[in-house]
Every structure is written in structure tokens, then in C-alpha cells.
């Protein structure tokens, strides 16, 4: 059974997918106490700890796990994209880049055969491509063959429009490719049977108004998808809607499918709506500074996947047919968490855990792909890092900032690795 170590584990979405693919998660850490509580309760056999990666002594950790460098098959999870170095400051000395620096340190000491790092789309353009350049180069310095790819979760069967950056590397010498996609996503419309929001959340009872109440499933014939997502659960938790104010309900009722706060009549508008709807965000702006989705309130289409599930989903994403926001459990389903997976903390903490997770189904597909097609035994390998390839966009043209990222990665692909950029 392949051994996996999970850093920045969050609630455990990636761990769940890898566990379902037959990996043993031997250790997990995250700095968020409620996320670790969720993790411990759902993965009781894994050593999981509330830890800042800065404070982890990975040599000591290997001894605790009775392992030597090179015996971990894969490290999963990735640091939040925080680093936006100031002019004149060496990238790796910028304190905002310490999480990434210590992630690289973890790989350097534990020497896993593979690593899988997921991050937000903003990584591609952060600091005009310098962040991704430095990240990639650091992995190449460690001797990994890597790919950098923008991944669309809906192309792999996740009922949600979700774009993320995956950096995957190996030290076994495999010239690997991404798993083949199931559905091609292009343009604004993406409709496939089995991937609509209504199919993903069907079978749930009507939501409660009480956060503590658990309710039974509806007595409807279950589809294959519903059987998969229901798992072993017998009752539904976190399936409730808080009481809406009159103005909140009026705004929701006024929205047809696909409409946003920009479409509300003047009497239902709010000053913040106009600011957010018309703002411009520079490429590379950190997620936490973007001010939420420009659309804010939006009623979803019933015959398409959901929009991206984020920490604002239970406030801003409106059910296609009912006059209410999505519930926590509906958001968890759209992230492909089974109903038997329980979250801990306040509603705000739970939705952050759900929204930040790698969808377990997506993680499982990547985990199976690595295990079944490439494995963990060393192949003929020079030990030099190599950028095998990268995909930054589906569009025919790139923004000026993305073009800079493209050129930086091309330089690495041609020269393999620049010397001594990471100390």
C-alpha cells in the first residue's frame, strides 16, 4: 500500500481521495484547529496534528514514523499562495514566502517519490509569473520531473466549475502525463448528464431551519451518483438554512437562473453590489484580497454544474429552484464529499473547510492514475530536474501577465534548472 504524507491537509479532501484509491495516509498536519478536528474524526487511524509547517522537524518526524528519507511514496497538499515579493527583496527571504520555503524543505528532507501540490488559479500570474517560476525552479533543484497544469475539475466528473493549478513531480524518472479527461470544458456553457447541480444534490430531504437537526433521506430511487455520494450515511447533517431577512428573501426571489445581484431592481440593490460588480482585479491579487466573487448573489442553473464552491457559497450561491442559498451539505456534495463525512466548527469554519478542499473524487482520479500507470519504483533517471510540460490556459491568446509566466516557464523547460535560487 503506497504511503502518503499530507501537508496543509485541511479537512482532508485530498486525503479522502487518496485513501479511496488505496493509499495509507500516515501523517497529516494543518495549522487550523477546527480543520484538524474534522480530520481526526474522519481519519482516526492517521496521525494528525495541529502544526505550523515552519515548526515541523521533518527528520524527527521520519523517525517517529519509523521511516527513512525516500520511503514516503507521495506528499500531498500545497501551501496557500501568499508570496508577493517586494522589489529588491530576494524571493526566498521574503517572510510571506515562508510556507512555500518550508514545503520545499519538507520535500528536501523526506525525499518522497512523488508530490502533488494544488493551488489557486492566481498562482499562474502572481508577481508577474515570478512566484510560479521560483516555485517550479525549487522543485527542479531537488531533482523532480514535474508538470504544471491548470486543471478543470468538471472535466473529471466533479459537478462544479472549479479551476485550480496542480504541480506534480516525481523522482522515479517517469515522464508522466495528467489523467485523461472525461468531458471537455470550453466556453461559457458546460452541460453533461450526471454533472448538473440538481443531480448532485438529489435525494436530500428538505433543509431544516435548525443547525443541530439531522434529517432522514427522501424515499426516492437513488441513482448511481446518489448512492456514491450518500455513502454509509443514514441521516443528513449540516443540511439547514438560517432564517433569511425580508430584504434577503426579496433579493433571492427576484433572481432568475443565471442572474446575479447586478440584475436586481434598484430598490433591492446595495452600495457594495455596485462596487464589487464593477471592480477590476489585477492579475496575481491574493484570493483573500479579491473581495469575493464579482457576481455576489447568483442563482445557479439547474442543468449545469455549480459555480466554484468557496467560503462564501452558503451566502452567495442560490439554489436553482428553491428561494434559499445552498446548504453546507449541498456544498459538500458538490465538492464530492460523501454524506458520511462530518465537519466540525461554526458554519463559517465548516464552509471554509469545504471550499478549500481538493474535491475527493478529483484526488482519487489522480491518485489512481499515478499508482496504476507509473508506480513508485525507480526508473532510469539522471537525477536532474526536468519540466516535462505545462498548460496555463485553454484560450488561444494570453493576457500580458500570463505571457510573462509562459516565457519564464519556457526558460526553465529549455535550461532544466537555474542554479542556487533556493538556499
Secondary structure, DSSP 8 states (H G I E B T S, - for coil): --EEEEES-TTSHHHHHHHHTT-EEEEEEES-HHHHHHHHHH-TTSEEEE--GGG--HHHHHHHTT--TT---EEE----------TTS-GGGSGGGHHHHHHHHHHHHH--SEEEEEEEGGGGTGGGGHHHHHHHHHHHHTT-EEEEEEEEGGGGT-SB--EEEEEEEESS---------SS---SS----TT-SHHHHHTT----BS-TT--EE---S---HHHHHHHTT-SEE-S-B-----HHHHHHHHH--TT-BGGGS-GGG--HHHHHHHH----TT--GGGS-S-TT-SEE--TTS-B----TTHHHHEE-SSSSSB--HHHHHHHTT--TT----S-HHHHHHHHHHS--HHHHHHHHHHHHHHT-SS--S--S--EEEEEE--SSSS--HHHHHHHHHHHHHHHHS--TT---
